Amino acid sequence: MKNKILILTDKNRTSPIAWEKIGIVVDQLSELYQMAKESMIDLIIVDEMRTDLRPAVAIKLRRSNGLTDIWKVSADASEFDYHETHFDGSFSVELGNDGI
């Protein structure tokens, strides 16, 4: 069974990762909400430049998908902010497509 993965990207930023090979790419928060309401989502990956995914938004996303993990992707592995408790984890784009 293939996991359902959503990736919330910043459309103004280029990434070394081919996100389309990993999951469904969206650049609007409204698209993310709609897809999370319509189907079971296993993982949401959020670009570090997306500051609009705040704790209240994460709670709303998890209402219909209680077991969804939300991970933040950053340019550098050491940039994770441990005060952002609404993220379940973080990883760096330095991992590349094979590492992710």
Number of C-alpha atoms within 10 A of each C-alpha: 3 6 11 15 17 23 23 23 22 17 12 8 8 8 14 11 15 11 17 11 9 15 17 15 19 18 16 13 14 10 13 18 16 11 15 21 16 10 11 16 21 17 19 25 22 23 21 19 17 16 9 8 19 13 13 10 13 17 14 14 22 18 12 16 18 13 12 20 18 22 19 23 22 18 17 12 13 10 13 18 11 10 7 12 10 18 21 13 16 19 19 18 17 15 14 12 13 6 9 12
